Amino acid sequence: MPRIKDKVALVVGASSGIGHATAKLFAAEGAKVVVGARRKDELDALVSEIAAAGGDAVALAGDVRSEDYAQALVALASERYGRLDIAFNNAGTLGEKGPSTGISAAGWNDALAINLTGSFFGAKHQIAQMLKNGGGSVIFTSTFVGHTTAFPGLAAYAASKSGLIGLTQALAAEFGPQGVRVNAVLPGAVETEMYREANDTPETQAFITGLHALKRIARAEELAHSVLYLASDDSSFVSGTAHLVDGGLSITRS
Ligand SMILES: NC(=O)c1ccc[n+]([C@@H]2O[C@H](COP(=O)([O-])OP(=O)(O)OC[C@H]3O[C@@H](n4cnc5c(N)ncnc54)[C@H](O)[C@@H]3O)[C@@H](O)[C@H]2O)c1
């Protein structure tokens, strides 16, 4: 039995990695899916892949730093499928790395603009639509970094991503009475483009892998299943949480 049959879902940051795997899983579990990210060719290929597997998806490329893009994604869901039930705000960047005394204003602002403000723009318009159709589930992608674990040189990433946890709680409290659930998923390390960019030597990969109690990193598909849980009625009494999916990383680091 498909777990989100006939629901309408929006996945932002779907051109690769966790978002790509989640969009495919949502479609396989019966949802009609709107996919967004910056790279049009990758999104079009994803839509074709979903259609070839018997699913229904549509893409719109854009940049989450633009509130107009957030609004356009919701308008597309509404025009094409008539409603919005699930929104996964997953677009993210590591931002400018390095000693915090040297971080540029542009690098700092960009991490905040993509990871935090872009996710807020998304939720603002998604929730407005969900209120029209009786509620829904909003999920943000945060991280263990800045929540249970800190690394030198990642201040902009940590601050922007832990800000998402405060945003999760604020929105969950504000819109819970109207049937909107809001949660954050906090992955450990996941085998994606971002992971490879952040950990580009065998030594750093071995170090990161070793931090996890499971002594491996995750596949994007494993995160997708956790996001599906938060999206579906399986988590109908779960709201306002920072949902760790970190292979036990936090227990080894706390
Ligand atoms: N990979 C990990 O180890 C890991 C761990 C914890 C959290 N995360 C988070 O998971 C999320 C997904 O990352 P991933 O690991 O799948 O990496 P990824 O690089 O494969 O995916 C990032 C996605 O975000 C999109 N994106 C980035 N900037 C954007 C912008 N300005 N506008 C629109 N789309 C934009 C990219 O196009 C892509 O679709 C990110 O928010 C990341 O911070 C990743």
The ligand as a MOL file (V3000), in Angstrom:
LIG
                    3D

  0  0  0     0  0            999 V3000
M  V30 BEGIN CTAB
M  V30 COUNTS 44 48 0 0 0
M  V30 BEGIN ATOM
M  V30 1 N 25.6310 14.9960 2.6360 0
M  V30 2 C 25.7500 15.1380 3.9420 0
M  V30 3 O 26.6420 14.5360 4.5720 0
M  V30 4 C 24.7750 16.0190 4.6880 0
M  V30 5 C 24.7620 15.9350 6.0910 0
M  V30 6 C 23.8600 16.7260 6.8020 0
M  V30 7 C 22.9950 17.5770 6.1180 0
M  V30 8 N 23.0450 17.6480 4.7510 0 CHG=1
M  V30 9 C 22.1090 18.5500 4.0780 0
M  V30 10 O 21.3670 17.8180 3.1260 0
M  V30 11 C 20.8610 18.7140 2.1400 0
M  V30 12 C 21.0320 18.0740 0.7880 0
M  V30 13 O 22.4240 17.9970 0.4840 0
M  V30 14 P 23.0750 16.7250 -0.2120 0
M  V30 15 O 24.0340 16.1610 0.7410 0
M  V30 16 O 22.0560 15.8740 -0.8230 0 CHG=-1
M  V30 17 O 23.9950 17.4710 -1.3140 0
M  V30 18 P 23.7750 17.8250 -2.8350 0
M  V30 19 O 24.8440 18.8130 -3.1440 0
M  V30 20 O 23.6920 16.5800 -3.6430 0
M  V30 21 O 22.3340 18.5340 -2.8830 0
M  V30 22 C 22.1290 19.8910 -2.5930 0
M  V30 23 C 20.8880 20.3320 -3.3410 0
M  V30 24 O 20.5970 21.6930 -3.0190 0
M  V30 25 C 20.4580 22.4260 -4.2100 0
M  V30 26 N 20.8130 23.8210 -4.0280 0
M  V30 27 C 21.9380 24.3260 -3.4580 0
M  V30 28 N 21.9000 25.6640 -3.4840 0
M  V30 29 C 20.7340 26.0160 -4.0580 0
M  V30 30 C 20.1220 27.2550 -4.3800 0
M  V30 31 N 20.7130 28.4310 -4.0990 0
M  V30 32 N 18.8960 27.2480 -4.9800 0
M  V30 33 C 18.2920 26.0930 -5.2940 0
M  V30 34 N 18.8230 24.8790 -5.0020 0
M  V30 35 C 20.0420 24.8550 -4.4090 0
M  V30 36 C 21.3840 21.7260 -5.1950 0
M  V30 37 O 21.0650 22.0670 -6.5240 0
M  V30 38 C 21.0610 20.2710 -4.8510 0
M  V30 39 O 19.8640 19.8740 -5.4710 0
M  V30 40 C 21.5960 20.0290 2.3220 0
M  V30 41 O 20.7330 20.9620 2.9270 0
M  V30 42 C 22.7370 19.6680 3.2670 0
M  V30 43 O 23.1320 20.7490 4.0520 0
M  V30 44 C 23.9070 16.8810 4.0330 0
M  V30 END ATOM
M  V30 BEGIN BOND
M  V30 1 1 1 2
M  V30 2 2 2 3
M  V30 3 1 2 4
M  V30 4 1 4 5
M  V30 5 2 4 44
M  V30 6 2 5 6
M  V30 7 1 6 7
M  V30 8 2 7 8
M  V30 9 1 8 9
M  V30 10 1 8 44
M  V30 11 1 9 10
M  V30 12 1 9 42
M  V30 13 1 10 11
M  V30 14 1 11 12
M  V30 15 1 11 40
M  V30 16 1 12 13
M  V30 17 1 13 14
M  V30 18 2 14 15
M  V30 19 1 14 16
M  V30 20 1 14 17
M  V30 21 1 17 18
M  V30 22 2 18 19
M  V30 23 1 18 20
M  V30 24 1 18 21
M  V30 25 1 21 22
M  V30 26 1 22 23
M  V30 27 1 23 24
M  V30 28 1 23 38
M  V30 29 1 24 25
M  V30 30 1 25 26
M  V30 31 1 25 36
M  V30 32 1 26 27
M  V30 33 1 26 35
M  V30 34 2 27 28
M  V30 35 1 28 29
M  V30 36 1 29 30
M  V30 37 2 29 35
M  V30 38 1 30 31
M  V30 39 2 30 32
M  V30 40 1 32 33
M  V30 41 2 33 34
M  V30 42 1 34 35
M  V30 43 1 36 37
M  V30 44 1 36 38
M  V30 45 1 38 39
M  V30 46 1 40 41
M  V30 47 1 40 42
M  V30 48 1 42 43
M  V30 END BOND
M  V30 END CTAB
M  END
